[in-house]
Amino acid sequence: MTAPGQGGPPPPRGQAIPNSVRGAVLVGLAVIVGIIGLQILDDSGSGSSVTAATSETSAPTTTTATGQASKPHPPGEVSIKVYNASDVQGAGQQLSDKLKTYRYNMLAPANLNSTRKGTVVQCRSGYDGDGAVIAGFGIGNGATAGPFPSSPPDGADKANCIVIVGTA
């Protein structure tokens, strides 16, 4: 007989799970549990206006003047027209191309005759939640969301939201 830890048969091969596999499985489970948890929180329908930011593309909920929460629409249901009011040629087209990658319905961009400071996303009533999401995509120049103007620029008649790109 041999003393424990000295000699004897080697441990069986292939039965132990490597630590890297265990770690990967734990991370995967954590992601799944997190997604399920977020779905449960999102479907709660409590009517509160609390915004939970989970990622760059998360959809915050905003509160309208009537106190009703406005949820964003699916991107394919939102038409956006971008206006360039910056000193950068092609800025409107560049932003239109970026927003199109998020599957928004993009109308042809246009230029405004005047320059403005900062970028604003302005949406029609019922689309204010979409304005907050679009502004949150990091579209530049400290973008803010606001109500649709009473006198919108030419060509905005078919848009649910307009984005006016301004200078930094």
C-alpha positions as a Python dict, from the first residue, in 0.01 Angstrom:
ca = {
    (1, 'M'): (0, 0, 0),
    (2, 'T'): (125, 352, -81),
    (3, 'A'): (78, 671, 120),
    (4, 'P'): (-189, 913, -3),
    (5, 'G'): (-58, 1151, -267),
    (6, 'Q'): (240, 928, -349),
    (7, 'G'): (231, 683, -630),
    (8, 'G'): (-86, 496, -711),
    (9, 'P'): (-285, 521, -1031),
    (10, 'P'): (-315, 864, -1200),
    (11, 'P'): (-656, 1038, -1193),
    (12, 'P'): (-881, 944, -1485),
    (13, 'R'): (-838, 1171, -1792),
    (14, 'G'): (-1123, 1356, -1955),
    (15, 'Q'): (-1356, 1361, -1658),
    (16, 'A'): (-1264, 1699, -1513),
    (17, 'I'): (-1421, 2009, -1672),
    (18, 'P'): (-1159, 2278, -1743),
    (19, 'N'): (-1201, 2604, -1551),
    (20, 'S'): (-1228, 2802, -1876),
    (21, 'V'): (-1534, 2600, -1980),
    (22, 'R'): (-1691, 2642, -1637),
    (23, 'G'): (-1632, 3018, -1657),
    (24, 'A'): (-1783, 3042, -2005),
    (25, 'V'): (-2092, 2850, -1894),
    (26, 'L'): (-2134, 3077, -1590),
    (27, 'V'): (-2104, 3392, -1803),
    (28, 'G'): (-2358, 3252, -2050),
    (29, 'L'): (-2602, 3172, -1772),
    (30, 'A'): (-2557, 3519, -1623),
    (31, 'V'): (-2639, 3679, -1960),
    (32, 'I'): (-2950, 3464, -2002),
    (33, 'V'): (-3070, 3541, -1649),
    (34, 'G'): (-3007, 3913, -1712),
    (35, 'I'): (-3206, 3911, -2036),
    (36, 'I'): (-3496, 3729, -1872),
    (37, 'G'): (-3487, 3971, -1579),
    (38, 'L'): (-3497, 4273, -1813),
    (39, 'Q'): (-3789, 4124, -2003),
    (40, 'I'): (-3980, 4075, -1680),
    (41, 'L'): (-3909, 4435, -1574),
    (42, 'D'): (-3998, 4571, -1919),
    (43, 'D'): (-4329, 4384, -1931),
    (44, 'S'): (-4436, 4490, -1584),
    (45, 'G'): (-4658, 4771, -1720),
    (46, 'S'): (-4649, 4956, -1390),
    (47, 'G'): (-4704, 5289, -1564),
    (48, 'S'): (-4406, 5454, -1399),
    (49, 'S'): (-4176, 5674, -1600),
    (50, 'V'): (-3853, 5523, -1476),
    (51, 'T'): (-3593, 5481, -1748),
    (52, 'A'): (-3363, 5181, -1733),
    (53, 'A'): (-3059, 5206, -1955),
    (54, 'T'): (-2923, 4863, -2039),
    (55, 'S'): (-2718, 4920, -2349),
    (56, 'E'): (-2644, 5169, -2621),
    (57, 'T'): (-2953, 5065, -2812),
    (58, 'S'): (-3193, 5041, -2522),
    (59, 'A'): (-3523, 5219, -2558),
    (60, 'P'): (-3591, 5462, -2275),
    (61, 'T'): (-3948, 5561, -2194),
    (62, 'T'): (-4034, 5927, -2166),
    (63, 'T'): (-4329, 6098, -2004),
    (64, 'T'): (-4550, 6330, -2207),
    (65, 'A'): (-4717, 6648, -2084),
    (66, 'T'): (-5030, 6444, -2003),
    (67, 'G'): (-4826, 6215, -1778),
    (68, 'Q'): (-4867, 5920, -2016),
    (69, 'A'): (-4557, 5722, -2099),
    (70, 'S'): (-4471, 5719, -2468),
    (71, 'K'): (-4305, 5396, -2575),
    (72, 'P'): (-4089, 5402, -2885),
    (73, 'H'): (-4217, 5241, -3203),
    (74, 'P'): (-4026, 4969, -3389),
    (75, 'P'): (-3769, 5152, -3606),
    (76, 'G'): (-3938, 5036, -3928),
    (77, 'E'): (-4248, 5233, -3829),
    (78, 'V'): (-4063, 5565, -3784),
    (79, 'S'): (-3984, 5799, -4074),
    (80, 'I'): (-3699, 6041, -4014),
    (81, 'K'): (-3575, 6336, -4216),
    (82, 'V'): (-3233, 6477, -4133),
    (83, 'Y'): (-3153, 6845, -4191),
    (84, 'N'): (-2797, 6970, -4199),
    (85, 'A'): (-2761, 7302, -4017),
    (86, 'S'): (-2390, 7264, -3950),
    (87, 'D'): (-2083, 7389, -4131),
    (88, 'V'): (-1991, 7031, -4226),
    (89, 'Q'): (-2078, 6934, -4582),
    (90, 'G'): (-2244, 6589, -4600),
    (91, 'A'): (-2326, 6572, -4227),
    (92, 'G'): (-2695, 6518, -4300),
    (93, 'Q'): (-2629, 6228, -4536),
    (94, 'Q'): (-2379, 6074, -4296),
    (95, 'L'): (-2630, 6079, -4009),
    (96, 'S'): (-2907, 5946, -4236),
    (97, 'D'): (-2684, 5654, -4329),
    (98, 'K'): (-2609, 5585, -3961),
    (99, 'L'): (-2975, 5590, -3858),
    (100, 'K'): (-3064, 5369, -4154),
    (101, 'T'): (-2840, 5098, -4004),
    (102, 'Y'): (-3083, 5095, -3709),
    (103, 'R'): (-3360, 5020, -3965),
    (104, 'Y'): (-3539, 5355, -3950),
    (105, 'N'): (-3723, 5473, -4262),
    (106, 'M'): (-3502, 5753, -4380),
    (107, 'L'): (-3625, 6032, -4603),
    (108, 'A'): (-3376, 6214, -4823),
    (109, 'P'): (-3165, 6453, -4613),
    (110, 'A'): (-3172, 6827, -4679),
    (111, 'N'): (-2972, 7137, -4593),
    (112, 'L'): (-3101, 7435, -4400),
    (113, 'N'): (-2997, 7788, -4493),
    (114, 'S'): (-2904, 7881, -4137),
    (115, 'T'): (-2655, 7732, -3893),
    (116, 'R'): (-2757, 7624, -3543),
    (117, 'K'): (-2561, 7513, -3241),
    (118, 'G'): (-2624, 7158, -3118),
    (119, 'T'): (-2831, 6877, -3263),
    (120, 'V'): (-3201, 6831, -3189),
    (121, 'V'): (-3443, 6546, -3256),
    (122, 'Q'): (-3800, 6670, -3289),
    (123, 'C'): (-4088, 6422, -3313),
    (124, 'R'): (-4460, 6448, -3369),
    (125, 'S'): (-4701, 6377, -3086),
    (126, 'G'): (-4698, 6008, -3005),
    (127, 'Y'): (-4337, 5971, -3124),
    (128, 'D'): (-4165, 6152, -2837),
    (129, 'G'): (-4034, 5820, -2703),
    (130, 'D'): (-3868, 5765, -3040),
    (131, 'G'): (-3705, 6108, -3016),
    (132, 'A'): (-3542, 6013, -2687),
    (133, 'V'): (-3410, 5689, -2839),
    (134, 'I'): (-3277, 5857, -3152),
    (135, 'A'): (-3106, 6130, -2948),
    (136, 'G'): (-2959, 5858, -2726),
    (137, 'F'): (-2782, 5689, -3017),
    (138, 'G'): (-2498, 5933, -2976),
    (139, 'I'): (-2574, 6121, -3294),
    (140, 'G'): (-2346, 6401, -3192),
    (141, 'N'): (-2323, 6754, -3063),
    (142, 'G'): (-2510, 6679, -2738),
    (143, 'A'): (-2831, 6584, -2917),
    (144, 'T'): (-3152, 6658, -2733),
    (145, 'A'): (-3511, 6553, -2796),
    (146, 'G'): (-3797, 6796, -2828),
    (147, 'P'): (-4148, 6843, -2967),
    (148, 'F'): (-4214, 6869, -3339),
    (149, 'P'): (-4201, 7235, -3449),
    (150, 'S'): (-4526, 7411, -3537),
    (151, 'S'): (-4355, 7539, -3854),
    (152, 'P'): (-4127, 7254, -3962),
    (153, 'P'): (-3872, 7292, -4242),
    (154, 'D'): (-3980, 7216, -4599),
    (155, 'G'): (-4006, 6844, -4672),
    (156, 'A'): (-4094, 6737, -4318),
    (157, 'D'): (-4458, 6661, -4400),
    (158, 'K'): (-4397, 6284, -4432),
    (159, 'A'): (-4162, 6257, -4133),
    (160, 'N'): (-4257, 6134, -3786),
    (161, 'C'): (-3932, 6284, -3655),
    (162, 'I'): (-3682, 6533, -3786),
    (163, 'V'): (-3319, 6565, -3683),
    (164, 'I'): (-3146, 6899, -3723),
    (165, 'V'): (-2769, 6853, -3715),
    (166, 'G'): (-2598, 7158, -3575),
    (167, 'T'): (-2245, 7260, -3492),
    (168, 'A'): (-2062, 7145, -3182),
}
